[in-house]
Amino acid sequence: MNRTLIPMALASCLVLTTSALFAAANENWTRPFPGHRVISNLYAVGTYDLAVFLITSDEGHILINTGLEDSTVQIRENIEALGFRLEDVKILLTMQAHWDHTAALAEIKQITEAEMFATADDARVLEDGGFSDAHFGGRESFKPVSVDRILSEGDVIELGDIRLSVYEHPGHTEGSSSYSMRVREDGRDYNVVIANMGTINPGKKLQVDPTYPGVSADFAKTYREQKAMDVDVWVAAHGSQYGLHDKYKAGQAYSPDAFVDPKGFIAAVERLERIYLQQLAEERGH
């Protein structure tokens, strides 16, 4: 083997080995789960725990997140079981540029010819396959995907009758983002939030030798802004984060109120904020 290829081959093996180990430790990331309607035109089409969301319209659909690299088949099957087509996806989004949510984006982009939208900091990570990620970077952890539009706080993504507002909620990644929309069901309006939660990965540093400059302020901003949001229905990047399996059982009849949980959202944000404050105190030595 050419000497210059040896480090690249070793790096590729490291990525594959790391992915395999994470997947083995998190079997719920690959465990199938039926696609289902969350509310109105928002559907969940991911695995048991890795959340993937489809927002539908007569002019095409928006797909938020993927799962691991081999998740395309499961996502397609869930979309088709709900009566839609993967090929009708026009816009791809992500909530955080970590490989467990992005690894199939490049393949799905190729299949659908959809446009990839992302915040500036997550776009950088998407385009280098995770290499520049502040926490898990230094190697390529997923296939790079080109970004067609940079998103910023306050942007509104429009497709057919979809109006999806963008929020920059950094901390978990530098470019983490949430989205919101307003829907109407049975004469009632619902504020729906697809929230990237401010979870702190093991080993992340906030103030002492911070993982990236400003990470502590970013988390504080995210908690503050999320607690001020007007939320009726909320979902997150992991089913376990938003109580998916308490709110929905496979095969249950659709109800627009199944995922209504405003108090649960505030409680989840406040719990994460307490973890953040505890880590800050520990890093300061008191």
Beta strands, then each sheet from edge to edge (+ up, - down):
strand 1: 36-39
strand 2: 42-44
strand 3: 53-55
strand 4: 61-64
strand 5: 89-93
strand 6: 115-119
strand 7: 149-151
strand 8: 156-159
strand 9: 162-168
strand 10: 177-185
strand 11: 188-195
strand 12: 233-236
sheet 1: 1+ 2- 3+ 4- 5- 6- 7-
sheet 2: 8+ 9- 10+ 11- 12-
end
